Amino acid sequence: MLVVDGQVHIWSQGLPTNPAHRQITSYSKEDLLAEMDAGGVNAALIHPPGWDPNSGQVALDAAREHPNRLGILGNFPLDRPESRDLVPTWKDQPGMLGLRFTFQQAHQQTWLTDGTMDWLWPAVADANIPVALAAGNFLPSVGQVAERHPGVKLIIDHFGRAGGGTQSEGVWDSLPQLLELARHPNVAVKTTGGPSYSAEDYPYADIHGHIRRIYDAFGPDRMFWGTDITRMPCPWAQCVSLFTEELDWLPEADKELIMGRAICNWIGWDISE
């Protein structure tokens, strides 16, 4: 089975701004690959984190050196006019497979609706660039984008959750809005970070129902496994076995898709095994 993690970070400086991540100033490609090997993970998609201003170059160097193991969903400043010139050749960079935006700053919260991002959608459609979004707080707006731009492949991060920790009030309230997005064939979802959202120990039974609802709505072709490993409460092997061994209702053929094949198909990543 090809196992592809839909979201990881590597960095060379700075402490993660999210305290849930390991509070270390460097997590290198060597660190990442060693843990992937130990956990049975074949490949992973790097999302350059904002706390390291050099993280984009760190990711490019890693993907250039390990093209069958590491790919990238990168980013650029959406509100700078010069960014528009980057789109046509974006995927010419080593390992660059798409884009990912998080909207973590207060001034970014309206970008999906105030016109800031309007230029992006036709541009990425023309360039065949998939876009991942940490959009749990504004999923209906993503639905509007999906409907207006059916040629854009969108990916919703982290179960489409609007909140943070396991016990935070209302953190699963956005799930019905996520499920509503399944009617758009150009929307997929990353079920990344699952163990960190559970209030229980392995096998994290309290999130199995949420996984099942997403599977029933999106199906195995638009549901992607992953971890965000540097904030997981368990090793990679348990993140893998949560899906491959503990979800007894999940058909084996669909596990093949969810664990890696589907995301590779969605973003056009041709991994030579």
C-alpha angles and dihedrals in degrees: 000000000000108000115198122176110220096208137026135144131217125183142172103205143017133041119273111262090217105074090208089073120081106280097230129124096228137031107173134197087254091056090047096048093047091055091044090054092049092049099045096249116149101191142356141199114235118217106195107230123229096229091072112058089199096050094106092059091042089057094047092051091050095048092046090055096042108029095162094049109034131046132166141231099193136184145211135190105286094199096056116092092215090065090072090070091059098064103075093057099028095114092048087082117096111276094352109147105161149320136285129192128187109184092213096151120080094238090055096058094090098042094105092056109026097065098259092116099035092101092054101065101062089040095055091042090057091046094043093235118156117220127211119201134196087213107144091128095055109028095145088061089054088054090055091051091048092052096046094044109036091166093066118090109218130192123196115212130228103003088306088279119171097202143054128230131039097259101034111129114256098005092137095041091100093060095094089052090051092050089051089060090062089083088072108080091206094061123088132171135223112219088204125154097024100150091051090058095055124096090202138068124259128334084038094217094178092072097045091090092054090051090050093051091051091047092050091051103040103024126215096294093063102034117086129193122222145135122215079224100198091069099040120118091217140041122275093256091065092046086056098044091048086073102027099045112015103051098074092176093061113098116233093238090054092050088060089058099041095046095055121315095078097054091046089053092047097051098031098246110162104198116188107216 
